[in-house]
């Protein structure tokens, strides 16, 4: 495979780009911020600001930005990568978005002679850096073939979910519903335990060995115990993703009461000034509302 371009060097994109570089692929990272480009360049790889310039001569573009609007901009905007890609190149679209947006982007790529793989990812920044993401992908067989080397370097598991764009995004939306609800529930549980005066480290030990455990409880509550809300996945990500869930539920006239409540908790946390902090900050919001104190580390 020729050049691979990774657009978006945030928590997930940086790890994915590093995994591709480590696998021996010719990788160019793209980000609007100088600091993100500098972090990627530390690995000895090339980093650029312009998606169009980076995409000249590339065989694949991996888009790991926040949402559909950003995906559209980096592909089809004034400096969009799609304008520089040759026919038969593949766009691997990894942002969480509605299935309608995924289908629209796929159509625009198809009109330009490009393959489009609807390929949202899950696993967080740690698994991105390990090259062990889960990819929920749908697209034509030709798109899967064109993306095969990239997916092999990025992911431990790639699900082939269908031949049409939008299916992968639908699976990711179901995942995000559960992920958001589980984070909110984990934060509620740990702050409730604090209200009861329990040893929170012991609560974590017991729950992670019991039926009430979840992947999110096990992954996020250590952030609370360490008083470390450095964003590995920000609150604003889930206000966005659960907002997409809510919009789809409304359009489909399908009730989503638990997801809707989780969305309100993330929205309230963001409104309290913690939108850019780690999503475990929901615990801080709930602790404030409930009049309890969470662990504090010495500064």
C-alpha positions as a Markdown table, in Angstrom:
| # | Residue | x | y | z |
|---|---|---|---|---|
| 1 | Unk | 0.0 | 0.0 | 0.0 |
| 2 | Unk | 1.1 | 3.6 | -0.7 |
| 3 | Unk | 0.7 | 6.6 | 1.5 |
| 4 | Unk | -1.9 | 6.5 | 4.3 |
| 5 | Unk | -3.2 | 9.8 | 5.6 |
| 6 | Unk | -4.7 | 10.1 | 9.1 |
| 7 | Unk | -6.8 | 13.2 | 9.6 |
| 8 | Unk | -7.3 | 14.2 | 13.2 |
| 9 | Unk | -4.5 | 13.5 | 15.7 |
| 10 | Unk | -6.5 | 13.7 | 18.9 |
| 11 | Unk | -6.6 | 10.9 | 21.5 |
| 12 | Unk | -7.8 | 8.3 | 19.1 |
| 13 | Unk | -6.3 | 9.6 | 15.9 |
| 14 | Unk | -2.8 | 9.9 | 17.3 |
| 15 | Unk | -2.8 | 6.4 | 18.6 |
| 16 | Unk | -4.2 | 5.0 | 15.3 |
| 17 | Unk | -1.6 | 7.0 | 13.3 |
| 18 | Unk | 1.2 | 5.8 | 15.5 |
| 19 | Unk | 0.0 | 2.2 | 15.1 |
| 20 | Unk | 0.0 | 2.5 | 11.3 |
| 21 | Unk | 3.5 | 4.0 | 11.4 |
| 22 | Unk | 4.7 | 1.3 | 13.7 |
| 23 | Unk | 3.4 | -1.3 | 11.2 |
| 24 | Unk | 5.6 | 0.1 | 8.5 |
| 25 | Unk | 3.1 | 2.0 | 6.5 |
| 26 | Unk | 3.9 | 5.3 | 4.9 |
| 27 | Unk | 1.8 | 7.6 | 7.1 |
| 28 | Unk | 1.2 | 11.3 | 7.1 |
| 29 | Unk | -0.7 | 12.7 | 10.0 |
| 30 | Unk | -2.9 | 15.8 | 9.6 |
| 31 | Unk | -4.2 | 18.2 | 12.3 |
| 32 | Unk | -5.1 | 21.8 | 12.6 |
| 33 | Unk | -3.1 | 22.3 | 15.8 |
| 34 | Unk | 0.6 | 22.6 | 15.8 |
| 35 | Unk | 0.9 | 20.7 | 19.2 |
| 36 | Unk | -0.9 | 17.6 | 17.8 |
| 37 | Unk | 1.3 | 17.6 | 14.7 |
| 38 | Unk | 4.4 | 17.9 | 16.9 |
| 39 | Unk | 3.3 | 15.0 | 19.0 |
| 40 | Unk | 3.0 | 12.8 | 16.0 |
| 41 | Unk | 6.3 | 14.0 | 14.5 |
| 42 | Unk | 8.1 | 12.8 | 17.6 |
| 43 | Unk | 7.6 | 9.3 | 16.3 |
| 44 | Unk | 9.7 | 10.1 | 13.2 |
| 45 | Unk | 6.6 | 10.4 | 11.0 |
| 46 | Unk | 5.5 | 13.3 | 8.8 |
| 47 | Unk | 2.8 | 15.7 | 10.0 |
| 48 | Unk | 1.0 | 18.3 | 7.9 |
| 49 | Unk | -1.8 | 20.9 | 8.3 |
| 50 | Unk | -3.5 | 20.7 | 5.0 |
| 51 | Unk | -5.6 | 17.5 | 4.2 |
| 52 | Unk | -5.4 | 18.3 | 0.5 |
| 53 | Unk | -1.6 | 18.5 | 0.5 |
| 54 | Unk | -1.2 | 15.4 | 2.6 |
| 55 | Unk | -3.6 | 13.4 | 0.4 |
| 56 | Unk | -1.7 | 13.9 | -2.9 |
| 57 | Unk | -0.8 | 10.5 | -4.1 |
| 58 | Unk | -2.3 | 8.7 | -1.1 |
| 59 | Unk | -4.1 | 5.4 | -1.4 |
| 60 | Unk | -6.1 | 5.7 | 1.8 |
| 61 | Unk | -7.4 | 8.5 | 4.1 |
| 62 | Unk | -8.5 | 7.7 | 7.6 |
| 63 | Unk | -10.7 | 10.4 | 9.1 |
| 64 | Unk | -10.7 | 10.4 | 12.9 |
| 65 | Unk | -12.4 | 13.8 | 13.7 |
| 66 | Unk | -15.3 | 14.5 | 16.0 |
| 67 | Unk | -18.4 | 14.4 | 13.8 |
| 68 | Unk | -20.0 | 14.3 | 10.4 |
| 69 | Unk | -19.6 | 18.1 | 9.9 |
| 70 | Unk | -15.9 | 17.9 | 10.5 |
| 71 | Unk | -15.6 | 14.8 | 8.3 |
| 72 | Unk | -17.3 | 16.6 | 5.5 |
| 73 | Unk | -15.0 | 19.7 | 5.9 |
| 74 | Unk | -11.8 | 17.7 | 5.8 |
| 75 | Unk | -12.9 | 15.7 | 2.8 |
| 76 | Unk | -14.8 | 18.3 | 0.7 |
| 77 | Unk | -14.0 | 21.7 | 2.1 |
| 78 | Unk | -11.6 | 24.3 | 0.6 |
| 79 | Unk | -8.6 | 22.2 | 1.6 |
| 80 | Unk | -10.4 | 18.9 | 1.5 |
| 81 | Unk | -8.5 | 15.6 | 1.0 |
| 82 | Unk | -11.0 | 14.2 | -1.5 |
| 83 | Unk | -10.0 | 16.8 | -4.2 |
| 84 | Unk | -6.5 | 15.4 | -4.2 |
| 85 | Unk | -7.2 | 11.7 | -4.1 |
| 86 | Unk | -7.0 | 9.5 | -7.2 |
| 87 | Unk | -9.9 | 7.4 | -8.3 |
| 88 | Unk | -9.9 | 4.1 | -6.5 |
| 89 | Unk | -8.5 | 5.5 | -3.3 |
| 90 | Unk | -10.4 | 4.7 | -0.1 |
| 91 | Unk | -11.8 | 7.0 | 2.6 |
| 92 | Unk | -12.1 | 5.2 | 6.0 |
| 93 | Unk | -14.5 | 7.3 | 8.0 |
| 94 | Unk | -14.3 | 6.7 | 11.7 |
| 95 | Unk | -16.2 | 9.5 | 13.4 |
| 96 | Unk | -19.4 | 8.7 | 15.2 |
| 97 | Unk | -22.3 | 10.1 | 13.1 |
| 98 | Unk | -25.9 | 9.3 | 12.1 |
| 99 | Unk | -26.4 | 6.6 | 9.4 |
| 100 | Unk | -27.9 | 9.2 | 7.2 |
| 101 | Unk | -24.7 | 11.3 | 7.3 |
| 102 | Unk | -22.6 | 8.2 | 6.5 |
| 103 | Unk | -24.7 | 7.4 | 3.5 |
| 104 | Unk | -24.5 | 11.0 | 2.2 |
| 105 | Unk | -20.7 | 11.1 | 2.6 |
| 106 | Unk | -20.5 | 7.7 | 0.8 |
| 107 | Unk | -22.5 | 9.0 | -2.1 |
| 108 | Unk | -20.3 | 12.0 | -2.5 |
| 109 | Unk | -17.2 | 9.8 | -2.4 |
| 110 | Unk | -18.7 | 7.5 | -5.0 |
| 111 | Unk | -19.5 | 10.4 | -7.3 |
| 112 | Unk | -15.7 | 11.2 | -7.2 |
| 113 | Unk | -14.7 | 7.6 | -7.9 |
| 114 | Unk | -13.6 | 7.0 | -4.4 |
| 115 | Unk | -14.4 | 4.0 | -2.1 |
| 116 | Unk | -15.9 | 4.8 | 1.2 |
| 117 | Unk | -15.8 | 2.6 | 4.3 |
| 118 | Unk | -18.2 | 3.5 | 7.1 |
| 119 | Unk | -15.9 | 2.4 | 9.9 |
| 120 | Unk | -16.5 | 3.9 | 13.4 |
| 121 | Unk | -14.2 | 2.6 | 16.0 |
| 122 | Unk | -14.3 | 1.7 | 19.7 |
| 123 | Unk | -11.7 | 1.0 | 22.3 |
| 124 | Unk | -10.4 | 4.3 | 23.5 |
| 125 | Unk | -7.0 | 6.0 | 23.3 |
| 126 | Unk | -5.1 | 3.1 | 24.9 |
| 127 | Unk | -6.3 | 0.5 | 22.4 |
| 128 | Unk | -5.8 | 3.0 | 19.5 |
| 129 | Unk | -2.1 | 3.3 | 20.5 |
| 130 | Unk | -1.9 | -0.5 | 20.7 |
| 131 | Unk | -3.4 | -1.0 | 17.3 |
| 132 | Unk | -6.1 | -3.1 | 18.9 |
| 133 | Unk | -9.3 | -1.1 | 18.2 |
| 134 | Unk | -12.7 | -2.6 | 17.3 |
| 135 | Unk | -13.9 | -1.4 | 13.9 |
| 136 | Unk | -17.7 | -1.6 | 13.1 |
| 137 | Unk | -17.5 | -1.4 | 9.3 |
| 138 | Unk | -19.8 | -1.5 | 6.4 |
| 139 | Unk | -19.2 | -0.8 | 2.7 |
| 140 | Unk | -18.6 | -2.4 | -0.6 |
| 141 | Unk | -16.3 | -5.4 | -1.0 |
| 142 | Unk | -14.0 | -3.1 | -3.0 |
| 143 | Unk | -13.8 | -0.6 | -0.1 |
| 144 | Unk | -12.9 | -3.4 | 2.4 |
| 145 | Unk | -10.2 | -4.7 | 0.0 |
| 146 | Unk | -8.7 | -1.2 | -0.4 |
| 147 | Unk | -8.7 | -0.7 | 3.4 |
| 148 | Unk | -7.4 | -4.1 | 4.4 |
| 149 | Unk | -3.8 | -3.1 | 5.2 |
| 150 | Unk | -4.9 | -0.1 | 7.2 |
| 151 | Unk | -7.5 | -2.0 | 9.2 |
| 152 | Unk | -5.0 | -4.8 | 10.0 |
| 153 | Unk | -2.6 | -2.2 | 11.6 |
| 154 | Unk | -5.3 | -0.3 | 13.5 |
| 155 | Unk | -7.6 | -3.0 | 14.8 |
| 156 | Unk | -7.7 | -6.2 | 16.7 |
| 157 | Unk | -11.2 | -6.9 | 15.4 |
| 158 | Unk | -12.9 | -5.6 | 12.3 |
| 159 | Unk | -16.6 | -6.5 | 11.9 |
| 160 | Unk | -17.9 | -6.7 | 8.3 |
| 161 | Unk | -21.5 | -5.6 | 8.9 |
| 162 | Unk | -22.9 | -5.0 | 5.5 |
| 163 | Unk | -22.3 | -3.8 | 2.0 |
| 164 | Unk | -23.8 | -0.3 | 2.5 |
| 165 | Unk | -22.6 | 2.7 | 4.4 |
| 166 | Unk | -24.7 | 3.6 | 7.4 |
| 167 | Unk | -24.8 | 0.1 | 8.9 |
| 168 | Unk | -21.5 | 0.5 | 10.7 |
| 169 | Unk | -22.6 | 3.9 | 12.1 |
| 170 | Unk | -25.9 | 2.3 | 13.3 |
| 171 | Unk | -23.9 | -0.3 | 15.2 |
| 172 | Unk | -21.7 | 2.5 | 16.7 |
| 173 | Unk | -24.8 | 4.5 | 17.8 |
| 174 | Unk | -26.1 | 1.4 | 19.7 |
| 175 | Unk | -22.6 | 1.1 | 21.3 |
| 176 | Unk | -22.6 | 4.7 | 22.3 |
| 177 | Unk | -26.0 | 4.5 | 23.9 |
| 178 | Unk | -24.7 | 1.8 | 26.2 |
| 179 | Unk | -21.3 | 3.4 | 26.8 |
| 180 | Unk | -22.9 | 6.7 | 27.8 |
| 181 | Unk | -25.5 | 5.1 | 30.1 |
| 182 | Unk | -22.8 | 2.9 | 31.7 |
| 183 | Unk | -20.5 | 5.9 | 32.4 |
| 184 | Unk | -23.4 | 7.8 | 33.9 |
| 185 | Unk | -24.4 | 4.8 | 36.0 |
| 186 | Unk | -20.8 | 4.2 | 37.1 |
| 187 | Unk | -20.5 | 7.8 | 38.2 |
| 188 | Unk | -23.8 | 7.7 | 40.0 |
| 189 | Unk | -22.8 | 4.5 | 41.8 |
| 190 | Unk | -19.4 | 5.8 | 43.0 |
| 191 | Unk | -20.9 | 9.1 | 44.3 |
| 192 | Unk | -23.7 | 7.2 | 46.0 |
| 193 | Unk | -21.1 | 5.0 | 47.7 |
| 194 | Unk | -19.3 | 8.2 | 48.8 |
| 195 | Unk | -22.6 | 9.5 | 50.3 |
| 196 | Unk | -22.9 | 6.2 | 52.3 |
| 197 | Unk | -19.4 | 6.9 | 53.7 |
| 198 | Unk | -17.8 | 3.8 | 52.1 |
| 199 | Unk | -14.1 | 3.3 | 51.3 |
| 200 | Unk | -14.2 | 4.0 | 47.6 |
| 201 | Unk | -11.1 | 2.0 | 46.7 |
| 202 | Unk | -12.7 | -1.0 | 48.4 |
| 203 | Unk | -16.0 | -0.3 | 46.5 |
| 204 | Unk | -14.0 | -0.4 | 43.3 |
| 205 | Unk | -12.4 | -3.7 | 44.3 |
| 206 | Unk | -15.6 | -5.3 | 45.3 |
| 207 | Unk | -17.7 | -4.1 | 42.4 |
| 208 | Unk | -15.2 | -5.1 | 39.7 |
| 209 | Unk | -15.4 | -8.7 | 41.1 |
| 210 | Unk | -19.2 | -8.7 | 41.2 |
| 211 | Unk | -22.2 | -8.8 | 38.9 |
| 212 | Unk | -22.6 | -5.0 | 39.0 |
| 213 | Unk | -19.4 | -4.4 | 37.2 |
| 214 | Unk | -19.2 | -2.9 | 33.7 |
| 215 | Unk | -16.3 | -2.2 | 31.4 |
| 216 | Unk | -17.0 | 1.5 | 31.9 |
| 217 | Unk | -17.0 | 1.2 | 35.7 |
| 218 | Unk | -13.7 | -0.7 | 35.6 |
| 219 | Unk | -12.2 | 1.8 | 33.2 |
| 220 | Unk | -13.5 | 5.2 | 34.4 |
| 221 | Unk | -13.7 | 4.9 | 38.1 |
| 222 | Unk | -9.9 | 4.8 | 38.6 |
| 223 | Unk | -9.9 | 8.4 | 37.1 |
| 224 | Unk | -12.3 | 9.4 | 40.0 |
| 225 | Unk | -10.2 | 7.6 | 42.6 |
| 226 | Unk | -7.0 | 9.3 | 41.3 |
| 227 | Unk | -8.7 | 12.7 | 41.0 |
| 228 | Unk | -7.4 | 12.8 | 37.5 |
| 229 | Unk | -9.8 | 14.2 | 35.0 |
| 230 | Unk | -7.3 | 14.7 | 32.1 |
| 231 | Unk | -9.5 | 14.0 | 29.1 |
| 232 | Unk | -9.1 | 10.6 | 27.6 |
| 233 | Unk | -12.7 | 10.9 | 26.3 |
| 234 | Unk | -14.3 | 14.2 | 27.0 |
| 235 | Unk | -17.7 | 15.0 | 28.4 |
| 236 | Unk | -18.5 | 16.8 | 25.2 |
| 237 | Unk | -18.1 | 13.6 | 23.2 |
| 238 | Unk | -21.0 | 12.1 | 24.9 |
| 239 | Unk | -23.2 | 15.1 | 24.8 |
| 240 | Unk | -22.7 | 14.8 | 21.0 |
| 241 | Unk | -23.1 | 11.1 | 20.7 |
| 242 | Unk | -26.1 | 10.8 | 23.0 |
| 243 | Unk | -27.5 | 13.8 | 21.2 |
| 244 | Unk | -27.3 | 11.7 | 18.0 |
| 245 | Unk | -29.0 | 8.8 | 19.8 |
| 246 | Unk | -31.8 | 11.1 | 21.0 |
| 247 | Unk | -32.3 | 12.6 | 17.5 |
| 248 | Unk | -32.6 | 9.1 | 15.9 |
| 249 | Unk | -35.0 | 8.0 | 18.6 |
| 250 | Unk | -37.2 | 11.0 | 18.0 |
| 251 | Unk | -37.1 | 10.5 | 14.2 |
| 252 | Unk | -38.0 | 6.8 | 14.6 |
| 253 | Unk | -40.6 | 7.5 | 17.3 |
| 254 | Unk | -38.8 | 5.2 | 19.6 |
| 255 | Unk | -38.6 | 5.9 | 23.4 |
| 256 | Unk | -35.1 | 6.1 | 24.9 |
| 257 | Unk | -35.7 | 7.1 | 28.5 |
| 258 | Unk | -32.5 | 5.9 | 30.1 |
| 259 | Unk | -30.3 | 7.3 | 27.3 |
| 260 | Unk | -32.1 | 10.6 | 27.5 |
| 261 | Unk | -31.5 | 10.8 | 31.2 |
| 262 | Unk | -27.8 | 10.0 | 30.7 |
| 263 | Unk | -27.7 | 12.8 | 28.0 |
| 264 | Unk | -29.1 | 15.3 | 30.6 |
| 265 | Unk | -26.3 | 14.3 | 33.1 |
| 266 | Unk | -23.6 | 14.8 | 30.5 |
| 267 | Unk | -25.2 | 18.1 | 29.4 |
| 268 | Unk | -25.4 | 19.3 | 33.0 |
| 269 | Unk | -21.8 | 18.4 | 33.6 |
| 270 | Unk | -20.7 | 20.3 | 30.5 |
| 271 | Unk | -22.8 | 23.3 | 31.6 |
| 272 | Unk | -20.9 | 23.2 | 34.9 |
| 273 | Unk | -17.7 | 24.0 | 33.0 |
| 274 | Unk | -16.4 | 20.4 | 32.6 |
| 275 | Unk | -17.2 | 19.8 | 29.0 |
| 276 | Unk | -13.6 | 19.4 | 27.9 |
| 277 | Unk | -12.7 | 17.3 | 30.9 |
| 278 | Unk | -12.7 | 13.5 | 31.1 |
| 279 | Unk | -16.2 | 12.0 | 30.9 |
| 280 | Unk | -15.8 | 10.6 | 34.4 |
| 281 | Unk | -16.4 | 14.2 | 35.4 |
| 282 | Unk | -20.1 | 13.3 | 35.6 |
| 283 | Unk | -19.1 | 12.0 | 39.1 |
| 284 | Unk | -17.9 | 15.4 | 40.1 |
| 285 | Unk | -21.2 | 17.0 | 39.0 |
| 286 | Unk | -23.2 | 14.4 | 40.9 |
| 287 | Unk | -20.9 | 14.8 | 44.0 |
| 288 | Unk | -21.6 | 18.5 | 43.9 |
| 289 | Unk | -25.3 | 18.0 | 43.6 |
| 290 | Unk | -25.3 | 15.4 | 46.3 |
| 291 | Unk | -23.1 | 17.2 | 48.8 |
| 292 | Unk | -20.3 | 14.6 | 48.9 |
| 293 | Unk | -16.6 | 14.8 | 48.6 |
| 294 | Unk | -14.7 | 12.6 | 46.1 |
| 295 | Unk | -11.0 | 11.8 | 46.5 |
| 296 | Unk | -8.5 | 14.6 | 46.2 |
| 297 | Unk | -4.9 | 14.2 | 45.4 |
| 298 | Unk | -2.2 | 16.5 | 46.7 |
| 299 | Unk | -1.5 | 19.2 | 44.1 |
